[in-house]
Amino acid sequence: MVYPFANLPRMARFRARRSVLGFDVVGHGTSVKIIEVNADPTPLTHEGVSDYLIQGKTGEILPGLVEEAKKAQKHQT
């Protein structure tokens, strides 16, 4: 975890707000989805900041995610 970038997921999570019955709600009920890709769980995992943890080597996982995103995009158009 390298700061200040490592704080970006927390900023996204806790600045995303929505109103429910007149109350300001922060957190997982918002439209922000945080996907953590890492070899091991991090404080983001343990603190509940991340919605998903994809565990493995980033260099191996990200190319597969990009390919799946391209396939999904082709099906949407």
Secondary structure, 3 states (H helix, E strand, C coil): CCCCHHHHHHHHHHHCEEEECCEEEECCCCCCCCEEEECCCCHHHHCCCCCEEEECCHHHHHHHHHHHHHHHHHHHC
